[in-house]
Amino acid sequence: MKTLFPSVRSLCFALAPLALLSTTARADWQRSDTALAWKSGDTIVWQFNFDAATAGKSFFHPLSAVGGAVVTERGPIDHPWHYGLWFSWKYINGINYWEEDRTSGLPAGKTAWTAPVIVTQPDGSANIKMALTYINHNVPRVDMVESREIAVSAPDANGSYTIDWKARFIAGPEGALLDRTPMPGEPKGANNGGYAGMAIRMAPFQPAYVSTDGPVTKFNYDGTPQQTRPGDRARPNVFAMGLNFNPEGQAPGSIAFLSDAKNTDGKLATWYLINTPRQNPPFFFADQTILGPKPIQLAAGEKMDLRYRFILSRTAWTADLLKAALAAWPADKVSAAPAAVAH
């Protein structure tokens, strides 16, 4: 039988020498005041968007391995505030920073940022540093500031590359209560409770979900173990998820989504997965719900660091390959850039 994906052996080679340059293409940078894109031939492999006039968040879209299927979706009609691969809090001090008004396109809490400092290399690698500010305009008040650093590696000979995303958050003068919609089982809990943080809205073709514990195939009403009603939610507790795509008539593609154990004080990370192929448009979503276990209260000036890694590939992820990717992820040694206030 013809395999739908390159061999597992090819991904093992892709993971180990991610600094190895592709012999088929060099970086073709496309840069403007609002976006940075890396192209292979006529195709955008990845694009980082930071146009504050048209988006409430900075984000990656499109996003793919070299020669692979695009794995992200931006602004679908059901959730126009979904931004491909992006980070957003839900509530800070009771103000909603995630959802946006469908008429104005604006959230109640504003995420602002300064122009990013970008360094690109001919091999296709890039480093992006940003200072973000979370602003409650009702008071007005700065709820929190963030320094963010994103490092994209050069693609290897198989077209795979990594995105390392880390952030340092510092609470404002009134502190910062980071909250979310209540989880199932909590007072006023909802089946969609818990979402906030690092998320991906996936392209509208059916992915296969896999974790370090194996394929994720049980989706029910609210994703909790005791729930038996059929549905489209899952909430595994793992440090890494793999999302594999094999769209008809296109090349396969995949993305691994890794969460540093330090994000959750060594405890297994909680995920919120949505798998709704029958919706129009189809709804495929993955979020490392940093606030899933409970809200987080930061005192004035208190710091919190988060770190994630993404690996784009044309090869399907398995539990063993995700474990290997976690083991190969170097420990963090460099702090994010100093934060500055944006308005």
Stockholm file with secondary structure:
# STOCKHOLM 1.0

chainA/1-343         MKTLFPSVRSLCFALAPLALLSTTARADWQRSDTALAWKSGDTIVWQFNFDAATAGKSFFHPLSAVGGAVVTERGPIDHPWHYGLWFSWKYINGINYWEEDRTSGLPAGKTAWTAPVIVTQPDGSANIKMALTYINHNVPRVDMVESREIAVSAPDANGSYTIDWKARFIAGPEGALLDRTPMPGEPKGANNGGYAGMAIRMAPFQPAYVSTDGPVTKFNYDGTPQQTRPGDRARPNVFAMGLNFNPEGQAPGSIAFLSDAKNTDGKLATWYLINTPRQNPPFFFADQTILGPKPIQLAAGEKMDLRYRFILSRTAWTADLLKAALAAWPADKVSAAPAAVAH
#=GR chainA/1-343 SS CCCSSCCHHHHHHHHTTTTSCCSSCCCEEEECSSEEEEEETTEEEEEEECCTTTCSSCEEEEECCTTSCCCBCBSCTTCTTCBSEEEECSEETTEECSCCCTTTCCCSEEEEECCCEEEECTTSCEEEEEEEEEEETTTTEEEEEEEEEEEECCCCTTSCEEEEEEEEEEECTTCEEEECSCCTTSTTCCTTTTCCEEEEEBCSSCEEEEETTEECCCCBSSCCTTCCSBCSEECCBCSEEEEEECCTTSCCEEEEEEECGGGGTTSCCBEEEEEETTSSSCEEEEEEETTSSCCEEECTTCEEEEEEEEEEESSCCCHHHHHHHHHHSCCCCSCCCCCCCCC
#=GC SS_cons         CCCSSCCHHHHHHHHTTTTSCCSSCCCEEEECSSEEEEEETTEEEEEEECCTTTCSSCEEEEECCTTSCCCBCBSCTTCTTCBSEEEECSEETTEECSCCCTTTCCCSEEEEECCCEEEECTTSCEEEEEEEEEEETTTTEEEEEEEEEEEECCCCTTSCEEEEEEEEEEECTTCEEEECSCCTTSTTCCTTTTCCEEEEEBCSSCEEEEETTEECCCCBSSCCTTCCSBCSEECCBCSEEEEEECCTTSCCEEEEEEECGGGGTTSCCBEEEEEETTSSSCEEEEEEETTSSCCEEECTTCEEEEEEEEEEESSCCCHHHHHHHHHHSCCCCSCCCCCCCCC
//
